[in-house]
Amino acid sequence: MRARRTRRACRAWLKGSWMFRSLRVEGRGAAALLLTLTLAAALLSAAAGCRQVQNATGLGVRPKSLRDVPAERLSFRFEPDAKEDALPERLRRDEAEEPMPGVKSAFESQRTADALIRTVPDPAGMRALALYGTGDTSGSNSDFRIDLYSAEGAFVRNILPHDLTGVFPAEVAWSPDSQMFAFSGIRNPSATPTPTPEPALPPGPSTVAPVAPDVPESLPTPVAPVIPSVQTFKTEQVYVANRDGFELRPVTSREGLIYFKLAWSPDGRRLSALACKEDEYSARMTEGRLPAGRPRLITLEGQERLLDDRLTEVAPVWSPDGSKVATAFEYEVAIYDASPEHPTGGGISLQEPLRAASAEYDARVFKKGGPQSNTQPPSPQQQNAEQPAGAEVLISLNPFVRLEWETPETIYAETAYVRFYRNDPLPSFKYTRWHVLHLSPQAAVLSVLEPARRIRTPRAPRI
């Protein structure tokens, strides 16, 4: 009802403005002058109301900064199959991550019983987290311990208490300002920390340090630092600690949910993550599929906001200005407002443009002696994908598996066929292709926009 009244007021303003221009006050009567002034005041009030409605909806002829545009008011242009030389450099590199030389050397010379899994340097380049397995445990899928090192490879301290271990080593990350780090952890009563290693002695002709005459012959035995206990859970929860490894605490506490795919907001005040139930996680791993969870936002104070009730394999990504979060569901890219004040969400369905681009891609690469023309036929998963009845099976038509929000107006989206194979701890990616979404505000007059190019608002979360 309010919208209809507003539209009538706007139409009246347009009509009234013409009437005002054409109005002639005949005579010098007070009634005619009063009528003129009353009409002018009404027209100015209607114009102000129209401008208020326009500002409230985020719609304007002159585009705003995307930070101020609600997610449901975004428009887009889809560019399939971006050329490799047009991709950002970090997306073109496919190099294996190497551990920091100083930390690697410390493990090779002093901690031969431990298996270094990964090192995570902070953005400031001052410190690094060493993720390692104890005993016979090693590899990217193992539970791990965390120690803090300097960038030069000097040991600082153990981080985790004895009954907490880290999981998902690839997702351990520092906040952008290097003040905190986050990881997923789980209770493990059988885990014990490796004792604090002895500090390396400086090189010299003798390894025995001289003793000053006034130092007693018998020194007290040093006491290992006591790591405060923290709350632990049977399922993987999100933990944070400060840059010195202190103030370790969980920021989620929903027993029964598994949290993974963590990502810091640009301001370092929130995290995005996926979470799913134990049985959902186990079922997908049994089927050889990537784990999937429901996207959500988590504050450092432990507040949590569910963004969608659908499962996705794609890690949520933040816009560079921190105003929005995006993920993907099969062939749809979803964008949500990160601000808790009046949040909106929008879905961009790209199955049809992806199908058209895939048909052209298959014809060019797989049917004309291209480098991949002798690859295996499409898998049952690809054959059973959502496709129109009677449509040709396209090898390169695969769902989104990764997003990278490079600039406020540009999202890079990767499609691929992903599968876990027996005796292989890492998933296999095939038929990878990068695409580009160019974002912009919608125009003021929505009726002139093509319906297919509007962002669809997803259904509201149920939980």
C-alpha positions, 0 to 999 in steps of 0.5 A: 500500500505504501509503495502504491502511494509513493508511486502515485505521489511521484506521478503527481509530482511529474504532472504537478511540475508541468502544471506549475510551469503552465499555471497563470495567476489571473488577477490579483486575488488572494485566493489564486495566490494562496492556491499557487503557494499551496501547490508549490509546497505540495510538489516540493514535499512529493519530490523530497519523498521520492528522493527519500524512497530512492535513497532508501532502496539504494537505487539511483541513476548515478551508481554508488560505491558497491560498499553502499549497495545492498547485495540484492541490488547488484547487477552483473556481467558474466565473462566465461573462460577468462584468458590465463594472461588476464588472470591475477598473478596469484591465480596463474601460479600453481606452485606447491607451498614451501616451508620457511627455511629457518623453521624447516632447518630447526625441525631437521636438526633439532626435532627429528622425531616430529614431522613438519606439515606446514609453516604459516608466516604472519603478514608482517613477516615477523613470526610463523606458526609451525604445524607438525605431527608427533610420532608417526603422524604426518601428512596434510590430513593428520591432526597437528600441534602448533608451535610459534617461531620467529621468522628466522627459525628460533623457537618461541613457545608451544601453543596448544594444551595437551588435550587440544589438537588442530585439524585442517592444516591448510586453513590455519591463517593469520588475521590481516593485521598480524594480531591474531590467528585462527584454526579449527581444533578438536579434543584429543586426550591422547595427544601430548605436546612435544617437550620444549626443544633445547635452544641451539648453542652458538657456534664455537670451538667448544659447546660448553659455556663458561661458568662465572665464578659467582654462579652456584655449581648446581642450578635449579631445573628449569620449569616448562611453561604452563599452557592454560587449559581451554574448553575443548569439544568432540567436534571441530570448533574455531579457535583464535589466539593473539600474536604471541600465542596467548589468550587461546579460546574457542569462538564457536561452541556448537557441539556436533557441528564441524567448522572448516574453510575459515577466512578472516574479514579484511578488518580482522574482526570477523571470520567466515566459515562453513559448518555441517553435521558429523553425519553429513561430513562423513557421508560426503567423504565416503562418497569421495566428494569434498566436504560441504557446509552451510556458510556463516559469519562468526565474530570474535565475541562468539556471535554467529550468523547463518547466511544460507541453509544450503550446503556448499563446497566453496569456501566463503570469500570476503569483498576487499572492502569487507562489506559482503561475502560470497560463495557458490552453490553448484552453478549459482554464485551467492552474495550476502551483506556482511553488515548485521544492519538490514542484511540482504542476499542475492543469487546469480544463476549462471547455469545457462551461460556456463552451458553455452560457454561449455559447448563452445569450449568442448567443441574447441578443445575436446573435438578438434585434437586439442591437448585434452582431446584424448582424456577419459569420457565424462564421469557418471557425476557429470552425466547425472548433473542438472541438465535439460532433458535430451541435452548433450553431455558436456565434459567441461560443464562443472560446478563452481569450486572456488571464488576469489574476490579480487576487487570490489567490482570483480569476482573470479570463479573457477569451475572444475570436476573434483573427486577423491580417489582411493589411497590419495589424500588430496582431491583431484581437480580436472577440467579447470576453467576460470570465469569472471563476474563484473559487478555494478549497481542496478539502474534506477528503473528496474523495469527496463532491466533484463530479468535474467540479469537481475540477481535473485534473492535466495530463500531465507535460512531455516536454521 
